[in-house]
Amino acid sequence: MARKVISYNHTMNEKTRKIKGMKKKGQVQYFLESAFRIGFLMIALLAFFLLINFYISNRIDTSRLQSEVLANRIIYSDAIMWQEKENSRVYTGIVDMDQFSSTTLDMKINYTTKRHATAKLQIIDNIDGKVNSTIYLNKLQYDNLEAIAGKQGKGAATIYVKNYPITYRKGSESRYGTLVMNIIIPNS
């Protein structure tokens, strides 16, 4: 009985055999077709990423984040907080009334663009409930944006109110109060 011998020399797949068996004209044509496919794929991916980037930059609202950053810059800085003279340690939550002024706040917390953010800070005494002092960060911009705060659209602004329990010092006397921050962020 004769046995049939099967040869496994055909390890190349069909496409590779097709390319190997092509003449030079066929190889150039296959290369051009592949280059067109790769180029089209690159353009499609670029368009996809541009659309995603456009969607993200137009849909994400960062105004709440901007107000939190500004509030934290004021609260944790030495702009209005009491600072020891000996070791320059700043005590967060203790407001120095000798330093509590608009000029000090504007000088210590400075933005390069005045359209960025603005704030009104008020210290309210906890015992009698009266406003003890009011200062502004960029007062001119605050007055301009306060009129359009709460409106809709790109030219309007959003107001955020933050309250912090504090101790405020006048000389050596300390009293308890509340620091109320009205922060206005322009809509972009």
Secondary structure, 3 states (H helix, E strand, C coil): CCCCCCCCCCCCCHHHHHHHCCCHHHHHHHHHHHHHHHHHHHHHHHHHHHHHHHHHHHHCCCHHHHHHHHHHHHHCCCCCEEECCCCCCEEEEEEECCCCCHHHHHHHCCCCCCCCCEEEEEEEECCCCCEEEEEEECHHHHHHHHCCECCCCCCCEEEEEEEEEEEEEECCEEEEEEEEEEEEEECC
